[in-house]
Structure formats: structure tokens, C-alpha cells
Amino acid sequence: MSLLAEIKQRFAAVIEPLVDDAVPLLEMIRPSGDPKFGDYQANLAMPLKAVLGKNPREIAADIVAQLAIDDLCEPPEVAGPGFINLRIKDSVLVARLEAARRDQRLAIPRVEAPRTFVVDYSAPNVAKPMHVGHIRSTVIGDALVRTLRFLGHSVQGDNHIGDWGTQFGMILYGYKHFLDQPAFAASPVAELARLYRVVSGMVSHVKLKQTLPQLREKVQRQEVLVSDLPADPPPNDKKAAKALAKAQRQLQELEKELREAEQAIEGAESDREFAARLAAHADVARAVLAETSMLHAGDQVNLSLWKQFLPACLEDIDRVYRRIGVTFDHTLGESFYHDRLAGVVDDLLAKGIAQESDGAVCVFFDDGDVPMIVRKQDGAYLYATTDLATIQYRMETWRPAAILYVVDHRQSLHFTHLFETARRWGYDDVELQHVKFGTVLGEDGRPFKTRSGDTVGLEGLLDEAIDKALAVVSANDEAKPTGPELSIDERRQIADVVGIAALKYADLSHNRESDYVFSFEKMVAMQGNTATYMQYAYARVRAIFRKGDVDVEQLRGGDAAVALGAAAERALALRLLQFGEALDSVAADYRPNHLTNYLFELAEAFSTFYNECPVLKAESPAQRESRLLLADLTGRTIQQGLQLLGIEVVEQM
Ligand code: ARG
């Protein structure tokens, strides 16, 4: 058990008799931010004031008097208004390091009650190029799978690819009308992607054009609204002035939107080829939907084309997964559930969970939200229907305790409705979690795009990250006091690892719910909370062992002991022992950034130790061995931690 969990248990024995729910109070026991206040701090005396009607210092003193913790900590101190400060005994730190050093798992225990998780992640829509948004789902999902599994849970990682959606209608239509046969023979996926762009461009154009009259009307209405407001409100009437400014601003925005739409339409139509194509395919929007419906209805031609396209599409995404080292236990895409959809809708109707409304079948919610449609008027099934069938399948197949959906926060409403419907349908004892994440932004604060305006292709991104990493690795090598140590080839191999690591780590180190600004420079930086910094810390540990010609196996298995003399040694030891706490935090709210934060703190503690405590030139052989053990544990913890994030280390940098 981690130190924190152990401390909480001791406090629980004292607190539980006092309150109905001790959990929130126990949550207030935390590692302290400053060693002045001990290693851990319990701030629960203050909120207990309301319950016990005593002053918090007294409460704290009472708790301390009852606490059975002297095997673990020095005598606790009550400080300030009623903080309880705890300092772990050095002998406990040493004993725990001793256990970690001899254990493959660094003495991280497996959970006592393993659960079965399904993790739904990555899930790109195939036949469309993958983009930077997909990397977040892939990387966060992969880290969760690895961490939960390491903790002893049973995990099914499932890539719920979009292989059955309307994009296939576009591709089928494109294939039938605009195929460049030699291009298809040479590179099927590239040609399919082109066809997708051609047709989706036409469809968006048609749709945009259809919205023009509405947009014009909106502008006119807003003009009237503005002209109805007093044009020169008296200076003391702030409200009127504000209202006018607001209405004018809205008008400007609408006008801008209209202008941009008109320009886009004009621009496209001035392209002769595009205009001619459009004229010949005026019905494209409807036709594309019809292609999708025919595919779903089992049309021979469309189905066999789809079967022909799919392997190439899958190979295309697999290439990316291979490059970033991500694998899945299952890839059960939307098409896999097709045969279940009719049954799902029938069952929802029969159980009164869904109702017919205007020919469509819908699930309604009390809060006045829009209903969730599970079958359209024309008989088509939707994303939501497939997701319901997927829950049914997963529950039948794996009986999970939890299903985690690592998906963009923009799909929040979909998942709220989906989970509510699933509960009504009887799946009420499974934890359904939308593990949502924010948007990746460019340096301009808008969703990340390349100069050409396309959302950046994932592979271009990987290439660029590796290029940037190569520059950093080379510069670092050139700057070594004794001259460069790496060949060009070695630098390249290192850059491959460092570049991918940087990309993943940048994603994982941000609280997943916030948007973050994508910056190659920052992500490969040698300083700061980056993979590069962590890999460098690891390489430094390895360098000590190379330089000292130390046999690690012998060291680990030997009987040299860890001694905690200097403050930096003790601080490093404590950090090392908090690895399990970081993993528990990741598992508690499905946020890998708890682990990156921890690793960063560990690397910093190591850096201080490295600067203040000579290892190879220690004062005595015993001190040397002790410090080597601390360094080795640091290296192993960084390596294990990064591995749980799907990130590799390099021996040299
Ligand atoms: N293919 C979807 C998209 O890219 C994500 C699917 C997420 N998983 C799910 N079960 N809905 O938007």
C-alpha cells in the first residue's frame, strides 16, 4: 500500500466514528508542498469544527492523541489553525526502498479488487485522413489501458473505428463518378482520400449555398433591429448604448459570415472545372446519402466496393499506430454492429424507452433536451443506435464494471444521452464514463491547422516532431564539454524515439479537459515538463552507470543499504515512494497528467540530488553504493512511468 493510502487508513480509524462519511475528509490528507510542513499534511480538523463544535487546534490535538501511527511517522505536529503535519520515519523510507529495489514492479501492489474495464479510444473515421485530434484520444486511451492493466485490472482496449458512416457514401459516389484508375492502382488510400475531398467539397458547397437565403434574411432582420434602436442614445443611458453596441456587433458578425459564404461560393464556382462538375452533379448531396443507405441495405455493388476499400483504409491507420507504438485488443468498428441495430430499436420501442415521433424513433429526456434519435424517418440508423448496440455487445461479451470513452468533449451531449438511455435499458450497474478531452490549438489560439488550411495530417506531424527532436539531440550532443559522442545514425535513432515521445507527452501532460496550444518548440525542449527532459534524466542515470562501470544487477541484488544522509537524498527517496500514489490518482479520475506531474517532480528531485550529492565520487564506498541505488531506482521509476504512458527511453542522449 502506498504511504498515502496507509496514512489515510490510520486516520480513518479515528475519523470514521465521528462522521457519517469520512471519505471527503480523508481526501484532505495530501503530500505537503513544502518539506517545512512535513511529508504529508492532514487538513481535516478545520471542517470538523462544524461537526464537533470545538476549535480546530483542539480537534487536531485530539485526533493526534488517538492516532496509531508511530510505526510509520515521527510524532505528528499540530501547526497553524489546526494542520496536522506528518513526517515519515527514515527507517520506513529505507525499508520501502529496500522492497522496491528487489522487485520487478518496484513494489507497486496490484489492486485487491480488480475490475474489468473496456476502454474505447482512438476511433478515427477511416478513409478520411487522421488528424491531430485523433492523437489525443489514441494517446490518452493507450496510457489509461497501460496504467489500469499495470495496477492489476483486466482491460479490453477497443478501437471503435468509424467504418460505416456517411464518408463511405461520399467515397462510393466519388468512385463511381470521378475515379482516377491509375492513381487508385498506385495508391488506393490516397485516391480514396482525394475522392472524399472532391465529393465532400461539392456537398459542403451545395449545403452552404442552401443556407444563403436564410443568412441573408438574418442580416436583414438584424439591420431592422439596429435601425429600430435609438441611433444616438443619451450619454447617461448606459444600457441603451450597450444594447446598440451589441446589436451592431452582431450585425457585423452576420455580415462577415454572409460575405465569407458568398466569397467561398463565388471562388469555388469561378473554378471552371468545379463549376462544370457541380452542374453535372446537382443532386450530389442527396445521391451521397442514397449511396450510404444502399450500402447499409446490403446493395451488392456498394458492399463489395466497401469490402475492397476497407483493408487499404485499415492498413493506412495501422501504419500510424505502428509508428507511435499503439496496439488494440480489438478493432470492432461501427460496421460490426450493423446487424444488431434493428433489434436495438425494436427492443427500445417494446420497453417504452423510445417513442415514434414524426416517423422517427426517439428517446426523450426530462430536462427538455433535444431527443436522441435512434432511427430516422427514412429508416436509417444513427451513431447513437450503434453506440447502444455496442454497449449491449460489450456487456454480453466482457461484463465490464466500467466502459471508458476517450472522446472529444464536443460529444458530451451525445454521451450524456447515451448513458441515460443505457441505464433505462437496464445497464445501470456499469460505470459509463465519458473521458473527455479538449481541443488542440495552434499558436493563434484556434484549432490547430497548417498554413494551407487543412487540419494537419497526423503523419506530417510525426515527421516534423522527429525533425525537431533531431535538431535538439544534435545541439545537445555538440555542446558536450568533452565533444560530441553520437554518430549521425545514433542521433537519428534517438530522435525517432524522442520526437514521438515529445508529441505524446505534450498531450498527456495537459489536464485532458483543457484545450492546449500545440508547439513543437515547447514539446521537444530540454527543460521543463517535457518528455525530452525526462528522457534526459533517464539517460543521465544510465551515464553514471556506464562511467562508473557498475554492474546494475549485482547492485540491485547485493546487500548494500540505502542511507538517507543529505536532505536531497531523503527528498528523492520520498518522491520515489510516491510513484504508486501517482498511479492511483490516474486510475481514480482517468487523468494521465497526474503521472506526468509526478515524473516531472521526480526528475527535479533527482536533478537536485545529482547536483548536491556526488555519486561516483562519494565519500565512502557505502555512500557510493547507497547513492547508486537511489539513482538506479530513479531510472527504473522514470522508465516504468514513461512506459505506462506509452513512451520509450533512450540509453544515451
Ligand atoms: N468515430 C468517432 C469520431 O471520430 C468517435 C467514436 C468514439 N467512440 C464511440 N463509441 N462513440 O467522431
Boltz pocket constraint, residues with backbone or C-beta under 6 A from the ligand:
constraints:
  - pocket:
      binder: B
      contacts: [[A, 120], [A, 122], [A, 123], [A, 124], [A, 125], [A, 160], [A, 161], [A, 162], [A, 387], [A, 390], [A, 405], [A, 406], [A, 407]]
      max_distance: 6.0
